[in-house]
Amino acid sequence: MSSDLLEALTALEVQKGISREVIVEAIEAALVTAYKRNFNQAQNVRVDLNLENGSMIVYSRKDVVEEVEDDRLQISIEDAKDINPAYEIGDVLEQEVTPRNFGRIAAQTAKQVVTQRVREAERGIVYEEYVDRTDDIVNGTIERQDARNIYISLGKVEAALPVNEQIPGEAYRPQSRIRVYITKVERTTRGPQVIVSRTHPGLLRRLFEMEVPEIFEGIVEIKSIAREAGDRSKISVHANNEEIDAVGACVGAKGARVQTIVNELNGEKIDIVEWSEDPIVFVANALSPSKVLDVIVDEEEKSTTVVVPDYQLSLAIGKRGQNARLAAKLTGWKIDIKSETDARELGIYPNQSSRFNETEDENDGEDFYNEDVAYDLYQDDEE
């Protein structure tokens, strides 16, 4: 073994980020394998590697026993005491058995094993780095794709974006930058396998944490998210301090904050609503942008019947029931929507006025879904 071994180990430690102890352990294990393979030995051995001068000494290890059953692995107490009277039954006797030409053979045979162990150690480091980033956003570069996955380079590792985690209709162009959400990190024989997503609700949560300082600092809390990736999402927020406008903080001045997230998700519509522990208020908020006249709650069935103005029925239900479906996911309550006329005929809405007071928008027109947007959506639903 070369006297430059110490310098080589130091270089590996710096360049690969692998501790010297791991490399030495790999070399010693490789030398044991080389000794057994090349000298047809089956006994237990230990290799002592001297980092100062690069020398190697091979020791055979035998258990001291009263009666020998396998002389390759055991030695009798009588023979052991002939070597050293201090030996007792149960001790391990070591003797040097280093072959004369072991250095040359070991270097040739151990190279592949050492390389493999170093590679495994590198993979272990990468795995530990990314397993701690599960449920987090990372930036990557799209490398290639096949029938099942799009492969994204994250730097030290390549992540897989499965078909079911891709946003429908989104274009994934090679060498373009992309943000993805890490859902799973697994160990495999080829190294760590990172699975990422563009559809997971956690992606939306992390984007809001990045864009809204009040959420990152814990002043505003995201209570729930309902998402149909690529089309529309709903998010409920709440601030414990009554003086803080949770929805306004997420929307930002003239919708700047939420618009950044919409752009990141290629135009996915986002409803931001105020969370409430009162299911009546929460369900009414969740059906935004439609107006709600009344909410009748059935606590046992955890269901609600929502009354909306006749002209708002299509808007409340949404295209293919999307608005109602997302509101139900967001609140955790079943939602049955009735028009005002139908509700009066059924006798479930005898009131002449809405339970909810219609007030001017507190955000002074800065809500992401203002009346004009709501009208546009309503027109789309009608079509």
Secondary structure, 3 states (H helix, E strand, C coil): CCCCHHHHHHHHHHHHCCCHHHHHHHHHHHHHHHHHHHCCCCCEEEEEECCCCCCEEEEEEEEEECCCCCCCCEEEHHHHHHHCCCCCCCCEEEEECCCCCHHHHHHHHHHHHHHHHHHHHHHHHHHHHHHCCCCCEEEEEEEEECCCEEEEECCCCEEEEEHHHCCCCCCCCCCCEEEEEEEEEEEECCEEEEEEECCCHHHHHHHHHHHCHHHHCCCEEEEEEEEECCCEEEEEEEECCCCCCHHHHHHCHHHHHHHHHHHHCCCCEEEEEECCCCHHHHHHHHCCCCCCCEEEEECCCCEEEEEECHHHHHHHHCHHHHHHHHHHHHHCCEEEEEEHHHHHHHCCCCCCCCCCCCCCCCCCCCCCCCHHHHHHHHHHHHC
